[in-house]
Amino acid sequence: MANSKVTLLRRVRVDGGWRYYPAAYAQNGKVKPEVVIVAGQEVKHPTGYYALRYYKGAKLIIAPEADGCSRSICSLNAGAAFHH
């Protein structure tokens, strides 16, 4: 199955506006609240929201968690893998 990788991102406010960064994870695999990975380092950003990034065919999809993520995950193929 092609294009089945899903990545959790956090969109945060920075000096130049808003940017997406990968979410940070604890040793137990849970997401660290309000923490992202920037240049290999964990940085806390209290302002922002989570989103999922995946491909649907050749099209890149970024779905905000509050609305589209649960539906997006359900619409992916049954064998889709979540990667962090």
Phi, psi and omega per residue, in radians:
M1 nan 2.268 -3.111
A2 -1.668 2.716 3.034
N3 0.955 0.922 -3.121
S4 -1.981 0.172 -3.134
K5 -1.501 2.311 3.113
V6 -2.114 2.331 -3.123
T7 -2.124 2.371 3.080
L8 -1.533 2.180 3.125
L9 -2.063 2.864 2.987
R10 -2.251 2.216 3.086
R11 -1.600 2.125 -3.042
V12 -2.207 2.703 3.093
R13 -1.486 2.218 3.059
V14 -2.184 3.127 -3.088
D15 -0.947 -0.685 -3.083
G16 -1.546 0.112 -3.121
G17 2.245 -2.345 -3.118
W18 -1.983 2.422 3.115
R19 -2.414 2.685 3.044
Y20 -1.665 2.344 3.051
Y21 -2.343 2.664 3.085
P22 -1.157 2.498 3.090
A23 -1.220 2.611 3.088
A24 -1.634 2.535 -3.107
Y25 -2.111 2.523 3.062
A26 -1.408 3.015 3.138
Q27 -1.019 -0.547 -3.104
N28 -1.477 0.056 3.083
G29 1.585 -0.041 3.117
K30 -1.447 2.642 3.122
V31 -1.257 2.337 3.048
K32 -1.399 2.109 -3.094
P33 -1.053 2.296 3.043
E34 1.101 0.331 -3.130
V35 -2.045 2.333 3.116
V36 -2.215 2.927 3.083
I37 -1.773 2.051 3.109
V38 -2.148 2.041 -3.141
A39 0.924 0.704 3.087
G40 1.437 -0.016 -3.109
Q41 -2.012 2.549 3.060
E42 -1.390 2.251 -3.130
V43 -2.304 2.332 3.126
K44 -1.515 2.233 3.092
H45 -2.260 1.751 -3.083
P46 -1.219 -0.400 -3.137
T47 -1.726 2.096 3.108
G48 2.756 -3.076 3.111
Y49 -2.578 2.821 -3.124
Y50 -1.597 2.673 3.105
A51 -2.615 2.765 3.049
L52 -1.829 2.478 3.081
R53 -2.092 2.265 3.088
Y54 -2.765 2.973 3.101
Y55 -1.894 2.415 2.999
K56 -2.022 1.696 -2.963
G57 1.222 -2.188 3.116
A58 -1.667 -0.048 -3.067
K59 -1.598 2.236 3.081
L60 -1.372 2.234 3.132
I61 -2.022 2.266 2.992
I62 -2.142 1.930 -3.047
A63 -1.874 2.096 3.079
P64 -1.044 2.394 -3.052
E65 -1.097 -0.675 -3.032
A66 -1.045 -0.553 -3.059
D67 -2.047 -0.948 -2.931
G68 -1.697 -0.222 -3.005
C69 -1.132 -0.829 -3.109
S70 -1.106 -0.698 3.089
R71 -1.202 -0.659 -3.137
S72 -1.109 -0.760 3.136
I73 -1.124 -0.737 -3.138
C74 -1.125 -0.559 -3.092
S75 -1.422 -0.255 3.084
L76 -1.227 2.816 3.116
N77 -1.060 2.652 -3.051
A78 -1.008 -0.521 -3.103
G79 -1.598 0.201 -3.100
A80 -1.091 2.488 -3.118
A81 -1.905 2.427 3.052
F82 -1.661 2.201 -3.103
H83 -2.073 2.501 3.026
H84 -2.349 nan nan
